[in-house]
């Protein structure tokens, strides 16, 4: 276990049980989500490249907005 994770676990141990369970649920959800993404990209490694190229093309065509304009 890394020192950062050890630090997080120590701090989590000081939380009430309800908050510990909520934190654990969030962590498990994040781990499962990451595994799903990794499996998806492993099955179709060219998908991310294709999506990136589509996004760049949309930007070149002026079909995107600057994030700062949305705020």
Protein Blocks (a to p, Z undefined) as FASTA:
>chain_A
ZZklmmmmmmmmmpcfklmmmmmmmmmmmmmmmmmmmmmmmmmmmlmmmmmmmmmmmmmn
opaccfklmZZ
